[in-house]
């Protein structure tokens, strides 16, 4: 299990890269203009299996 890194307020591309470098697949969910990271599912600090899909919510 790997801890999901915090990406709040990072630019979308940087947040996606940070999650991928931690060993996760990333599915992007855009709200409004979708340029800035708002949250992840599961949330930052939670544990998830390596290679699992993290939902990156952008606003």
Secondary structure as UniProt FT lines:
FT   STRAND          2..3
FT   TURN            8..9
FT   HELIX           12..21
FT   TURN            22..23
FT   STRAND          25..30
FT   TURN            32..33
FT   STRAND          36..41
FT   TURN            44..45
FT   STRAND          47..48
FT   TURN            50..51
FT   STRAND          53..58
//
